[in-house]
Amino acid sequence: MTAPGRRGRRRVFAVVTALLAAALAEGGARVVEAARPERKGLAEGFRNMELDDPTCYAKDPELGWRLLPDTVLPREHPALGGIRTNALSLRGPLPAPKLPGELRVVCYGDSVMFGLGLRDEDTVPAAVGRALLADPSLASRRVTVINAGAPGYSAAQGERFARRLRSLEPDVIVFWFGMNDSKRAQGPDDESLMAGGGGGLPLLGNLALFRVLRRASSSDRRRVSVERFRGAVEAFGREAPHGVFVRGGERILGAREKLEAVLARMSESGAQAVSAQPILLSAYLPETGAKDMISSTADRGAGLLRLGRQEGAVTSSADEIREAIRDLTEWKAAYDARMDCLPADAVAPFQPRDLTAEMFADNCHLTAAGAEAAGREIARGILRKLGPGK
């Protein structure tokens, strides 16, 4: 065989060997992913919305998921029932084309901005609109405020959503993200999750090897890293002439205190486990929790603390509760780190004294009164950005 022929065979052999090695590595990574345990129980990480609730969400290759468009969401849904979406997957009617001289505000965020559990008129964007319309400096202008909040969204998803909705032509963009960004990632982080459909790494995002290596190289296993959150903040600042960023408004530590109280009650009663409805032992803080704590009873013979009503109750060990407390502590630290990425003039709608049951339904979701208060503060921030003459 001639020397060129031998060289050609060696090249073919090298290519085949490399492809086999890559296939073996990818196969091994898929085995690792399949064997990777999901976080169960109280400290369970975030799951993809379209997997859990296909009656309200559709898979989206660029955003991960979105609300089902142009429909009325199932009325039996506990939080989204009866809400109408438009063709853009936004809450409410489809925005009309922008008119000359119109002031258009688009409010991006997660379920807090969306108004989970609230009527359309009780959401934060609705309150922003009322406050702006009441300002004398805008009396001669048409004002439109659009609710572009989406349950479960992170800032990375919001950034891509804002690019998709540039045709709305906002004069002001409002940004209220952070709680979901700082949640533990159940599987891939958000950038990997969305890489397969128009992100910066469309092919790599589909490879298990890439996802495993990305997780292994990251010390911040949250849905969106601090660096990526900062990048989203900067990107939002370029999406409209004015950007208003919202800081704070969470009660993560309140949820931690709730679980610490459960743990202390278990210790007092000598119980090794607690039986309660899942929401009472979750990472959220329903206001019924305090009342149910009063009605707790201990079964010393079974080593069990029964907390509140027992319909649909689940049993959790003290170790599971301790793990949830650790997770809440990490969640709070991660959230604070992302809030540090916001500009110095970010709006803070709530002071510590405002973190009460009157304003908050749970850790982060607002009551109608809380949304009204937040909307007023955000409107003040918008007016400051617009300046004299509006």
C-alpha positions in Angstrom: 0.0 0.0 0.0 1.3 3.5 -0.9 2.2 6.0 1.9 -0.8 8.3 1.0 -3.1 5.3 1.2 -1.8 4.4 4.7 -2.2 8.0 5.8 -5.8 8.0 4.6 -6.6 4.9 6.5 -5.1 6.3 9.7 -7.2 9.4 9.3 -10.3 7.4 8.8 -9.4 5.2 11.8 -8.8 8.4 13.9 -12.1 9.9 12.9 -14.0 6.6 13.7 -12.2 6.3 17.0 -13.1 9.9 17.9 -16.7 9.4 17.0 -16.9 6.2 19.0 -15.3 7.9 22.0 -17.8 10.8 21.7 -20.7 8.4 21.5 -19.5 6.5 24.6 -19.0 9.8 26.5 -22.5 11.0 25.5 -24.0 7.6 26.5 -22.2 7.8 29.8 -23.5 11.3 30.4 -27.1 10.2 29.7 -26.7 7.4 32.2 -25.4 9.9 34.8 -28.3 12.2 34.1 -30.8 9.4 34.3 -29.3 8.3 37.6 -29.1 11.8 39.1 -31.7 11.9 41.8 -34.3 14.6 41.8 -34.6 16.5 45.0 -37.7 15.1 46.6 -39.8 16.2 49.6 -39.6 19.7 51.1 -36.4 20.8 49.4 -37.5 19.8 45.9 -36.0 22.0 43.2 -37.8 23.9 40.4 -39.5 21.8 37.7 -40.4 22.8 34.1 -43.9 24.2 34.0 -45.1 22.5 30.9 -44.2 19.1 32.4 -46.3 19.7 35.5 -49.3 21.5 34.0 -49.9 21.0 30.3 -53.4 22.4 30.7 -52.0 25.9 31.1 -48.5 25.8 29.6 -47.0 24.8 26.3 -43.4 23.9 25.5 -41.5 26.7 23.8 -38.1 26.0 22.2 -36.7 29.4 22.9 -38.3 30.3 26.3 -38.6 26.8 27.8 -42.4 27.2 28.2 -45.1 29.8 27.8 -48.7 30.2 28.7 -51.1 28.6 26.2 -52.0 31.4 23.8 -55.3 32.9 22.9 -57.4 30.9 25.3 -59.3 30.9 28.6 -57.3 28.8 31.1 -59.2 25.9 32.8 -61.6 27.4 35.4 -60.9 24.5 37.8 -57.2 25.5 38.0 -56.6 26.8 41.6 -54.4 29.8 40.6 -54.9 30.4 36.9 -58.5 29.4 36.4 -60.6 31.6 34.1 -57.6 33.9 33.1 -57.8 34.8 29.4 -54.6 34.9 27.4 -53.9 36.6 24.0 -52.1 35.5 20.9 -48.8 36.6 22.5 -49.3 34.4 25.5 -49.8 37.5 27.6 -52.5 37.9 30.2 -55.5 40.0 29.0 -56.5 41.3 25.6 -54.1 41.7 22.7 -52.5 45.1 22.8 -53.6 47.4 20.0 -51.0 49.0 17.7 -49.2 51.9 19.4 -50.5 55.4 18.7 -48.5 58.5 18.2 -47.8 60.2 21.5 -48.9 57.1 23.5 -46.9 56.2 26.7 -46.5 52.5 26.6 -45.2 50.6 29.6 -44.5 46.8 29.5 -44.1 45.0 32.8 -41.9 41.9 32.7 -41.6 39.5 35.6 -42.6 36.2 37.1 -45.9 35.1 38.8 -45.7 38.2 41.1 -45.9 40.5 38.2 -48.4 38.2 36.4 -50.7 38.4 39.5 -51.0 34.7 40.4 -54.3 34.2 42.3 -55.5 37.8 41.5 -58.1 39.2 39.2 -56.9 41.1 36.2 -57.8 44.5 37.8 -55.9 43.6 41.0 -52.5 42.9 39.4 -49.4 45.0 39.7 -49.5 46.3 36.1 -53.2 47.3 36.5 -52.2 49.2 39.6 -49.3 50.9 37.7 -51.8 52.0 35.1 -54.2 53.5 37.6 -51.4 55.4 39.3 -50.0 56.8 36.0 -53.4 57.8 34.8 -54.0 59.7 38.0 -50.9 61.8 37.6 -51.7 65.3 36.3 -48.5 65.4 34.2 -49.8 62.6 32.0 -53.3 64.0 31.7 -52.9 64.8 28.0 -51.3 61.4 27.0 -52.7 58.0 26.3 -51.2 55.6 28.7 -51.0 51.8 28.1 -49.6 49.3 30.6 -49.1 45.8 29.4 -48.8 42.8 31.7 -45.9 40.6 30.3 -45.4 38.7 33.6 -45.3 34.9 33.2 -45.5 32.3 36.1 -42.2 30.6 36.8 -40.1 32.8 34.5 -36.5 33.8 35.3 -34.7 36.9 34.1 -33.1 34.8 31.4 -36.5 33.8 30.0 -37.8 37.3 30.5 -34.9 38.7 28.4 -35.7 36.4 25.5 -39.4 37.2 25.9 -38.7 40.9 25.7 -36.8 40.4 22.5 -39.7 38.5 21.1 -42.1 41.3 22.1 -40.2 44.2 20.7 -43.1 45.0 18.3 -44.9 46.3 21.4 -42.6 49.3 21.2 -42.3 50.1 24.9 -41.2 53.5 26.2 -40.6 52.0 29.6 -39.8 48.4 30.6 -40.4 47.3 34.2 -38.3 44.4 35.4 -39.3 42.3 38.5 -37.4 39.0 38.6 -35.3 37.2 41.1 -37.2 34.6 43.1 -37.2 32.0 40.3 -33.6 32.9 39.2 -32.3 32.1 42.7 -34.2 28.8 43.1 -32.2 25.5 42.9 -32.2 24.1 39.4 -33.9 20.7 39.4 -32.2 19.7 36.2 -30.3 21.9 33.7 -30.0 25.6 34.5 -32.1 28.0 32.4 -29.5 28.7 29.8 -29.0 25.0 29.1 -32.8 24.4 29.2 -33.3 27.0 26.4 -30.1 26.3 24.4 -31.9 23.9 22.1 -34.2 26.5 20.5 -32.4 29.7 19.5 -30.1 30.3 22.3 -26.4 30.9 22.0 -25.6 27.1 22.0 -28.4 25.5 20.0 -26.6 22.1 19.4 -24.6 21.8 22.6 -27.7 22.3 24.7 -29.1 19.0 23.3 -26.0 17.0 24.5 -26.2 15.3 27.9 -22.4 15.5 28.0 -22.5 19.3 27.7 -25.2 19.6 30.4 -23.3 17.3 32.8 -20.0 19.2 32.3 -21.8 22.5 32.7 -23.3 21.5 36.0 -20.0 20.0 37.2 -18.1 23.3 36.4 -20.7 25.5 38.2 -20.6 26.3 41.9 -23.9 28.2 41.6 -26.4 25.4 40.9 -29.3 27.8 40.7 -31.7 28.4 37.8 -29.8 31.5 36.7 -26.3 32.4 37.8 -25.4 35.8 39.2 -23.4 36.6 36.1 -26.3 35.6 33.8 -28.7 37.6 35.9 -26.5 40.7 35.7 -26.4 40.2 31.9 -30.2 40.1 31.8 -30.4 43.3 33.8 -28.1 45.0 31.3 -30.0 43.6 28.3 -33.3 44.8 29.7 -31.8 48.3 30.0 -31.3 48.3 26.3 -34.8 47.2 25.3 -36.5 50.6 25.9 -35.7 54.2 26.4 -36.3 53.8 30.1 -36.0 50.8 32.4 -37.4 50.6 35.9 -36.1 47.7 38.1 -37.8 46.4 41.1 -35.9 45.2 44.2 -37.1 43.0 47.0 -40.5 41.9 48.2 -40.0 38.4 49.5 -40.5 36.5 52.7 -38.1 33.6 52.4 -36.9 34.0 55.9 -40.5 33.9 57.2 -40.9 30.4 55.6 -37.6 29.3 57.3 -38.9 30.6 60.6 -42.1 28.6 60.1 -40.2 25.3 59.6 -37.9 26.1 62.5 -41.0 26.5 64.7 -42.2 23.1 63.4 -38.9 21.5 64.3 -38.9 23.1 67.8 -42.5 21.8 68.3 -41.3 18.3 67.3 -38.4 18.5 69.7 -40.7 19.6 72.6 -43.1 16.7 71.9 -40.4 14.1 71.3 -41.7 13.4 67.8 -39.4 12.1 65.0 -41.8 13.0 62.2 -44.5 15.4 61.4 -47.8 14.9 59.5 -49.3 17.9 57.7 -50.8 19.1 54.5 -47.9 19.6 52.0 -48.4 23.4 51.7 -47.7 23.8 55.4 -44.3 22.2 55.2 -43.4 23.7 51.8 -41.0 26.5 51.0 -43.9 28.9 51.0 -45.6 30.7 53.8 -49.4 30.5 53.7 -50.9 32.6 56.4 -53.0 29.7 57.7 -49.8 28.1 58.9 -49.7 30.0 62.2 -53.3 29.1 63.0 -52.6 25.4 62.2 -49.5 25.5 64.4 -51.7 26.2 67.4 -53.9 23.2 66.6 -51.0 20.8 66.5 -51.1 17.6 68.5 -48.5 15.0 69.3 -48.9 11.2 69.2 -46.1 10.2 71.6 -46.7 6.5 71.0 -46.1 6.9 67.2 -43.5 9.6 67.6 -45.6 11.8 65.3 -46.6 15.4 65.4 -49.9 16.1 63.6 -50.0 19.6 62.3 -53.4 21.1 61.5 -56.0 19.4 59.4 -55.0 15.9 58.2 -56.9 15.6 54.9 -54.2 14.8 52.3 -51.5 15.0 54.9 -47.9 13.7 54.2 -45.3 12.7 56.7 -41.9 14.2 56.8 -38.9 13.5 59.0 -37.0 15.9 61.1 -34.0 15.5 58.7 -36.2 16.4 55.8 -37.3 19.6 57.5 -33.7 20.5 58.4 -32.8 20.0 54.7 -35.6 22.3 53.7 -34.4 24.9 56.2 -30.9 24.7 54.7 -32.4 25.1 51.2 -34.3 28.2 52.3 -31.2 29.7 53.7 -29.3 29.1 50.5 -32.3 30.5 48.5 -32.3 33.7 50.5 -28.5 34.2 50.0 -28.8 33.5 46.3 -31.7 35.9 46.0 -29.8 38.7 47.8 -26.8 38.2 45.5 -29.0 38.7 42.4 -30.6 41.8 43.9 -27.1 43.3 44.2 -27.0 43.2 40.4 -29.8 45.8 40.1 -29.0 49.5 39.6 -28.8 51.8 42.5 -32.1 53.5 41.6 -34.1 50.3 41.7 -37.6 50.6 43.1 -38.1 49.0 46.5 -41.9 48.8 46.9 -41.8 47.2 50.4 -40.0 47.9 53.6 -39.5 45.2 56.2 -42.5 46.5 58.1 -44.6 45.9 55.0 -43.9 42.2 54.8 -47.2 41.2 56.4 -50.2 39.1 55.7 -52.1 42.2 54.5 -49.6 42.6 51.6 -48.4 39.0 51.0 -50.3 35.8 50.3 -47.2 33.7 50.8 -43.4 34.1 50.4 -43.6 36.4 47.4 -47.1 36.5 45.9 -49.1 39.6 46.7 -52.6 40.2 47.9 -54.6 42.8 46.0 -53.6 45.4 48.6 -49.9 44.4 48.1 -50.2 44.7 44.3 -51.8 48.1 44.7 -49.0 49.3 46.9 -46.3 47.9 44.7 -48.0 49.4 41.6 -48.0 52.9 43.1 -44.3 52.7 43.9 -43.4 51.4 40.5 -45.4 54.2 38.9 -43.4 56.7 41.0 -40.3 55.2 39.6 -41.6 55.5 36.1 -42.4 59.2 36.6 -38.9 59.8 38.0 -37.4 58.2 34.9 -39.6 60.2 32.5 -38.6 63.4 34.2 -40.1 66.9 33.7 -42.5 67.3 30.8 -43.2 63.6 30.7 
